[in-house]
């Protein structure tokens, strides 16, 4: 079975670059406090690394 991680947006994207805003949107996050469960793979880890200062990650 594939591992999953839960990503939660904890800071606003105001003042961030467009790349970071697009990455947050690609992770399925919209508002502060919103969370989404994504597959734990290299692609997701790379996106999380780009916006690590905006999100919190919990292994599900």
VOMAR-54234 format. One record per atom (N, C-alpha, C, O, CB): chain; residue number from 0; x, y, z; atom name. Coordinates in Angstrom, 3 decimals, padded with zeros to 6 digits. Each point is the difference from the previous one (the first is absolute). Glycine has a CB too. Example, Ala and Ser with C-alpha at 12.3 -4.5 7.8 and 13.67 -1.06 7.14 Angstrom:
<atoms>
(A; 0; (013.190; -005.690; 007.800); N)
(A; 0; (-000.890; 001.190; 000.000); CA)
(A; 0; (000.900; 001.200; 000.000); C)
(A; 0; (001.036; -000.019; 000.665); O)
(A; 0; (-002.928; -001.154; 000.581); CB)
(A; 1; (001.542; 002.223; -001.966); N)
(A; 1; (000.820; 001.190; 000.060); CA)
(A; 1; (-000.770; 001.090; 000.730); C)
(A; 1; (000.509; 001.108; 000.169); O)
(A; 1; (000.675; -001.736; -002.314); CB)
</atoms>
This chain:
<atoms>
(A; 0; (000.836; -001.179; 000.000); N)
(A; 0; (-000.836; 001.179; 000.000); CA)
(A; 0; (000.881; 001.244; 000.000); C)
(A; 0; (001.040; 000.043; 000.657); O)
(A; 0; (-002.872; -001.290; 000.555); CB)
(A; 1; (001.404; 002.239; -001.948); N)
(A; 1; (000.761; 001.227; -000.159); CA)
(A; 1; (-000.074; 000.871; 001.251); C)
(A; 1; (-001.068; 000.155; 000.592); O)
(A; 1; (000.639; -000.253; -003.050); CB)
(A; 2; (001.570; 000.667; 002.859); N)
(A; 2; (000.019; 000.897; 001.153); CA)
(A; 2; (-000.672; 001.317; -000.359); C)
(A; 2; (000.037; 000.437; -001.150); O)
(A; 2; (002.081; -001.510; 001.992); CB)
(A; 3; (-002.724; 001.692; 000.145); N)
(A; 3; (-000.677; 001.284; -000.179); CA)
(A; 3; (000.539; 000.997; 001.020); C)
(A; 3; (000.415; -000.375; 001.097); O)
(A; 3; (-002.497; -000.778; -001.973); CB)
(A; 4; (002.070; 002.426; 000.498); N)
(A; 4; (000.345; 001.062; 000.933); CA)
(A; 4; (-001.078; 001.071; -000.074); C)
(A; 4; (-000.586; 000.240; -001.056); O)
(A; 4; (003.070; -000.715; 000.816); CB)
(A; 5; (-002.734; 001.112; 001.372); N)
(A; 5; (-000.980; 001.063; 000.072); CA)
(A; 5; (000.736; 001.332; 000.049); C)
(A; 5; (000.850; 000.222; 000.862); O)
(A; 5; (-002.515; -001.729; 000.321); CB)
(A; 6; (001.331; 002.382; -002.112); N)
(A; 6; (000.633; 001.307; -000.104); CA)
(A; 6; (-001.034; 001.053; 000.400); C)
(A; 6; (-001.123; -000.013; -000.504); O)
(A; 6; (002.706; -000.783; -001.347); CB)
(A; 7; (-001.210; 001.715; 002.758); N)
(A; 7; (-000.893; 001.047; 000.464); CA)
(A; 7; (000.639; 001.361; -000.232); C)
(A; 7; (001.170; 000.198; 000.327); O)
(A; 7; (-002.153; -001.753; 001.393); CB)
(A; 8; (000.234; 002.487; -002.276); N)
(A; 8; (000.487; 001.360; -000.224); CA)
(A; 8; (-000.104; 000.776; 001.311); C)
(A; 8; (-001.093; 000.145; 000.548); O)
(A; 8; (000.390; -000.210; -002.998); CB)
(A; 9; (001.828; 000.563; 002.955); N)
(A; 9; (000.003; 000.687; 001.290); CA)
(A; 9; (000.349; 001.483; -000.115); C)
(A; 9; (-000.201; 000.756; 000.951); O)
(A; 9; (000.827; -002.914; 000.096); CB)
(A; 10; (-000.108; 002.582; -002.195); N)
(A; 10; (000.308; 001.412; -000.224); CA)
(A; 10; (-000.583; 000.440; -001.334); C)
(A; 10; (-000.234; -000.817; -000.890); O)
(A; 10; (002.347; 000.625; 002.260); CB)
(A; 11; (-002.342; 001.488; -001.495); N)
(A; 11; (-000.580; 000.560; -001.207); CA)
(A; 11; (001.004; 000.041; -001.142); C)
(A; 11; (001.210; 000.048; 000.220); O)
(A; 11; (-002.742; 001.300; 001.196); CB)
(A; 12; (001.014; -001.367; -002.634); N)
(A; 12; (000.861; 000.092; -001.175); CA)
(A; 12; (000.170; 001.443; -000.461); C)
(A; 12; (000.628; 000.243; -001.031); O)
(A; 12; (-001.365; -002.529; 000.360); CB)
(A; 13; (000.194; 003.241; 001.407); N)
(A; 13; (000.180; 001.410; -000.348); CA)
(A; 13; (001.480; 000.341; 000.119); C)
(A; 13; (000.629; -000.293; 001.018); O)
(A; 13; (-002.974; 000.882; -000.220); CB)
(A; 14; (002.891; 000.019; -001.820); N)
(A; 14; (001.411; 000.358; -000.004); CA)
(A; 14; (000.915; -001.092; -000.518); C)
(A; 14; (001.212; 000.197; -000.088); O)
(A; 14; (-001.709; 001.267; 001.972); CB)
(A; 15; (-000.066; -002.610; -002.227); N)
(A; 15; (000.798; -001.104; -000.542); CA)
(A; 15; (000.123; 000.154; -001.510); C)
(A; 15; (-000.748; 000.747; -000.631); O)
(A; 15; (-000.010; -002.276; 002.499); CB)
(A; 16; (001.713; 000.812; -002.427); N)
(A; 16; (000.166; 000.022; -001.449); CA)
(A; 16; (-001.134; -000.773; -000.662); C)
(A; 16; (-000.692; -000.784; 000.648); O)
(A; 16; (003.194; 000.967; -000.391); CB)
(A; 17; (-002.682; 000.046; -001.550); N)
(A; 17; (-001.061; -000.691; -000.728); CA)
(A; 17; (000.243; -001.504; -000.017); C)
(A; 17; (-000.952; -000.779; 000.042); O)
(A; 17; (000.606; 002.817; -001.457); CB)
(A; 18; (001.613; -002.455; 001.353); N)
(A; 18; (000.321; -001.428; 000.008); CA)
(A; 18; (-000.484; -000.647; 001.296); C)
(A; 18; (-000.542; -001.105; -000.021); O)
(A; 18; (002.547; 001.536; -001.448); CB)
(A; 19; (-001.810; 000.256; 002.598); N)
(A; 19; (-000.434; -000.546; 001.281); CA)
(A; 19; (-001.521; -000.045; 000.082); C)
(A; 19; (-000.558; -000.961; 000.529); O)
(A; 19; (002.648; 001.835; 000.544); CB)
(A; 20; (-002.765; 000.143; -001.583); N)
(A; 20; (-001.468; 000.004; 000.000); CA)
(A; 20; (-000.541; -001.145; -000.853); C)
(A; 20; (-000.963; -000.664; 000.383); O)
(A; 20; (000.964; 003.159; -000.051); CB)
(A; 21; (000.622; -002.724; -001.488); N)
(A; 21; (-000.428; -001.093; -000.875); CA)
(A; 21; (000.249; -001.363; 000.644); C)
(A; 21; (-000.792; -000.927; -000.176); O)
(A; 21; (001.270; 002.373; -001.813); CB)
(A; 22; (000.609; -001.567; 002.727); N)
(A; 22; (000.319; -001.255; 000.675); CA)
(A; 22; (-001.018; -000.298; 001.089); C)
(A; 22; (-000.441; -001.141; 000.144); O)
(A; 22; (002.870; 001.491; -000.638); CB)
(A; 23; (-002.808; 000.671; 001.264); N)
(A; 23; (-001.018; -000.182; 001.043); CA)
(A; 23; (-001.316; -000.445; -000.629); C)
(A; 23; (-000.680; -000.879; 000.529); O)
(A; 23; (001.791; 002.636; 000.908); CB)
(A; 24; (-001.466; -001.153; -002.559); N)
(A; 24; (-001.236; -000.372; -000.698); CA)
(A; 24; (000.080; -001.434; -000.523); C)
(A; 24; (-000.981; -000.741; 000.055); O)
(A; 24; (000.626; 003.148; -000.697); CB)
(A; 25; (001.528; -002.796; 000.136); N)
(A; 25; (000.186; -001.358; -000.526); CA)
(A; 25; (-000.089; -001.047; 001.108); C)
(A; 25; (-000.385; -001.142; -000.254); O)
(A; 25; (001.826; 002.077; -001.569); CB)
(A; 26; (-001.089; -000.552; 003.046); N)
(A; 26; (-000.133; -000.913; 001.138); CA)
(A; 26; (-001.451; -000.118; 000.474); C)
(A; 26; (-000.300; -000.810; 000.877); O)
(A; 26; (002.633; 001.398; -000.198); CB)
(A; 27; (-003.223; 000.209; -001.249); N)
(A; 27; (-001.413; -000.076; 000.349); CA)
(A; 27; (-000.371; 000.844; 001.201); C)
(A; 27; (-001.001; -000.272; 000.665); O)
(A; 27; (000.994; -001.985; -001.605); CB)
(A; 28; (000.806; 003.287; 001.230); N)
(A; 28; (-000.251; 000.855; 001.154); CA)
(A; 28; (-000.534; 001.340; -000.466); C)
(A; 28; (000.435; 000.521; -001.027); O)
(A; 28; (001.378; -001.672; 002.329); CB)
(A; 29; (-002.759; 001.717; -000.551); N)
(A; 29; (-000.594; 001.275; -000.399); CA)
(A; 29; (000.129; 001.047; 001.098); C)
(A; 29; (000.651; 001.025; -000.203); O)
(A; 29; (-002.247; -002.265; -001.256); CB)
(A; 30; (000.993; 001.003; 002.610); N)
(A; 30; (000.003; 000.969; 001.083); CA)
(A; 30; (000.910; -000.471; 001.124); C)
(A; 30; (000.367; -001.173; 000.068); O)
(A; 30; (-002.699; 001.875; -000.670); CB)
(A; 31; (002.692; 000.224; 001.483); N)
(A; 31; (000.781; -000.374; 001.172); CA)
(A; 31; (-000.827; -000.999; 000.819); C)
(A; 31; (-001.184; 000.224; 000.251); O)
(A; 31; (002.398; 002.040; -000.213); CB)
(A; 32; (-000.594; -003.337; 000.363); N)
(A; 32; (-000.688; -001.036; 000.760); CA)
(A; 32; (-000.523; -001.134; -000.861); C)
(A; 32; (-000.381; -001.046; 000.526); O)
(A; 32; (-000.226; 002.780; 001.093); CB)
(A; 33; (000.581; -001.548; -002.933); N)
(A; 33; (-000.466; -001.083; -000.857); CA)
(A; 33; (001.072; -001.077; -000.090); C)
(A; 33; (001.194; 000.296; 000.047); O)
(A; 33; (-002.629; 001.308; -001.364); CB)
(A; 34; (001.008; -002.841; 001.189); N)
(A; 34; (000.952; -001.106; -000.068); CA)
(A; 34; (-000.412; -000.962; -001.094); C)
(A; 34; (-001.159; -000.043; -000.412); O)
(A; 34; (001.668; 000.274; 002.858); CB)
(A; 35; (000.452; -000.996; -002.904); N)
(A; 35; (-000.235; -000.963; -001.062); CA)
(A; 35; (000.934; -001.182; 000.221); C)
(A; 35; (001.124; 000.169; 000.471); O)
(A; 35; (-001.841; 001.653; -002.101); CB)
(A; 36; (000.254; -003.002; 001.294); N)
(A; 36; (000.817; -001.205; 000.102); CA)
(A; 36; (000.532; -000.335; -001.384); C)
(A; 36; (-000.766; -000.157; -000.951); O)
(A; 36; (-000.582; -000.703; 002.927); CB)
(A; 37; (002.672; 000.752; -002.079); N)
(A; 37; (000.644; -000.283; -001.280); CA)
(A; 37; (000.896; -001.219; 000.145); C)
(A; 37; (000.360; -000.390; 001.110); O)
(A; 37; (-000.442; 002.830; -001.750); CB)
(A; 38; (000.438; -003.035; -000.486); N)
(A; 38; (000.887; -001.163; 000.001); CA)
(A; 38; (001.402; 000.432; 000.423); C)
(A; 38; (000.453; 001.092; -000.343); O)
(A; 38; (-001.822; -002.201; -001.481); CB)
(A; 39; (002.042; 000.250; 002.565); N)
(A; 39; (001.362; 000.293; 000.460); CA)
(A; 39; (000.978; -000.522; -001.042); C)
(A; 39; (000.475; -001.132; 000.083); O)
(A; 39; (-001.171; 001.013; 002.365); CB)
(A; 40; (000.992; 000.974; -003.441); N)
(A; 40; (000.953; -000.369; -001.039); CA)
(A; 40; (000.944; 001.169; -000.259); C)
(A; 40; (-000.133; 001.053; 000.624); O)
(A; 40; (-001.544; -002.635; -001.668); CB)
(A; 41; (002.603; 001.411; 000.154); N)
(A; 41; (001.019; 001.017; -000.259); CA)
(A; 41; (-000.614; 001.297; -000.528); C)
(A; 41; (000.469; 001.086; 000.340); O)
(A; 41; (001.172; -002.913; -000.809); CB)
(A; 42; (-002.656; 001.728; -000.335); N)
(A; 42; (-000.642; 001.182; -000.566); CA)
(A; 42; (-000.647; 000.845; 001.099); C)
(A; 42; (000.189; 001.216; 000.047); O)
(A; 42; (-000.591; -002.470; -002.191); CB)
(A; 43; (-000.354; 000.613; 003.015); N)
(A; 43; (-000.654; 000.718; 001.093); CA)
(A; 43; (001.018; 000.581; 000.966); C)
(A; 43; (-000.159; 001.131; 000.458); O)
(A; 43; (-001.814; -002.634; -000.679); CB)
(A; 44; (003.013; 000.746; 000.536); N)
(A; 44; (001.048; 000.490; 000.902); CA)
(A; 44; (000.699; 001.224; -000.583); C)
(A; 44; (000.354; 000.921; 000.736); O)
(A; 44; (-000.026; -003.252; 000.127); CB)
(A; 45; (-000.129; 002.346; -002.179); N)
(A; 45; (000.620; 001.144; -000.645); CA)
(A; 45; (-000.870; 001.240; 000.086); C)
(A; 45; (000.499; 001.097; 000.247); O)
(A; 45; (000.672; -002.653; -001.773); CB)
(A; 46; (-002.474; 001.387; 001.321); N)
(A; 46; (-000.916; 001.135; 000.107); CA)
(A; 46; (-000.050; 000.524; 001.431); C)
(A; 46; (-000.048; 001.209; 000.223); O)
(A; 46; (-001.310; -002.131; -002.120); CB)
(A; 47; (001.370; 000.008; 002.863); N)
(A; 47; (-000.028; 000.413; 001.403); CA)
(A; 47; (001.279; 000.747; 000.366); C)
(A; 47; (-000.036; 000.939; 000.794); O)
(A; 47; (-001.427; -002.906; -000.241); CB)
(A; 48; (002.579; 001.559; -001.122); N)
(A; 48; (001.266; 000.675; 000.287); CA)
(A; 48; (-000.021; 001.447; -000.484); C)
(A; 48; (000.578; 000.876; 000.643); O)
(A; 48; (000.604; -003.076; -000.809); CB)
(A; 49; (-001.844; 002.456; -000.967); N)
(A; 49; (-000.073; 001.351; -000.545); CA)
(A; 49; (-000.782; 000.933; 000.930); C)
(A; 49; (000.332; 001.180; 000.113); O)
(A; 49; (-000.198; -002.137; -002.430); CB)
(A; 50; (-001.161; 000.440; 002.978); N)
(A; 50; (-000.851; 000.835; 000.867); CA)
(A; 50; (000.062; -000.466; 001.451); C)
(A; 50; (-000.986; 000.106; 000.728); O)
(A; 50; (-000.534; 000.337; -002.672); CB)
(A; 51; (002.665; -000.953; 002.362); N)
(A; 51; (000.122; -000.558; 001.356); CA)
(A; 51; (-000.257; 001.033; 001.085); C)
(A; 51; (-000.406; -000.359; 001.105); O)
(A; 51; (002.039; -001.269; -001.997); CB)
(A; 52; (-001.403; 002.908; 000.599); N)
(A; 52; (-000.221; 001.052; 000.988); CA)
(A; 52; (-001.479; 000.381; 000.121); C)
(A; 52; (-000.365; 000.779; 000.881); O)
(A; 52; (002.663; 000.068; -001.364); CB)
(A; 53; (-003.142; -001.382; -000.382); N)
(A; 53; (-001.424; 000.318; 000.012); CA)
(A; 53; (-000.888; -001.142; 000.479); C)
(A; 53; (-001.158; 000.226; 000.353); O)
(A; 53; (001.620; 001.322; -002.198); CB)
(A; 54; (000.061; -002.768; 001.862); N)
(A; 54; (-000.819; -001.165; 000.292); CA)
(A; 54; (000.569; -000.819; 001.170); C)
(A; 54; (001.173; 000.112; 000.357); O)
(A; 54; (-001.861; -000.167; -002.772); CB)
(A; 55; (-000.178; -000.757; 002.983); N)
(A; 55; (000.442; -000.997; 000.961); CA)
(A; 55; (-000.374; -001.366; -000.562); C)
(A; 55; (-001.018; -000.151; -000.675); O)
(A; 55; (000.754; 001.754; 002.655); CB)
(A; 56; (001.106; -002.598; -001.690); N)
(A; 56; (-000.178; -001.331; -000.577); CA)
(A; 56; (-000.101; -001.025; 001.113); C)
(A; 56; (000.803; 000.001; 000.933); O)
(A; 56; (000.458; 000.671; -003.004); CB)
(A; 57; (-002.261; -001.556; 001.967); N)
(A; 57; (-000.186; -001.092; 000.953); CA)
(A; 57; (-000.151; -001.280; -000.806); C)
(A; 57; (-000.780; -000.053; -000.952); O)
(A; 57; (-000.318; 001.576; 002.692); CB)
(A; 58; (001.846; -002.556; -001.358); N)
(A; 58; (-000.151; -001.279; -000.678); CA)
(A; 58; (-001.267; -000.667; 000.471); C)
(A; 58; (-000.234; -000.147; 001.200); O)
(A; 58; (002.716; -000.094; -001.426); CB)
(A; 59; (-003.303; -000.166; -000.736); N)
(A; 59; (-001.307; -000.582; 000.334); CA)
(A; 59; (000.075; -001.496; 000.099); C)
(A; 59; (-001.007; -000.652; 000.273); O)
(A; 59; (-000.108; 002.535; -001.401); CB)
</atoms>
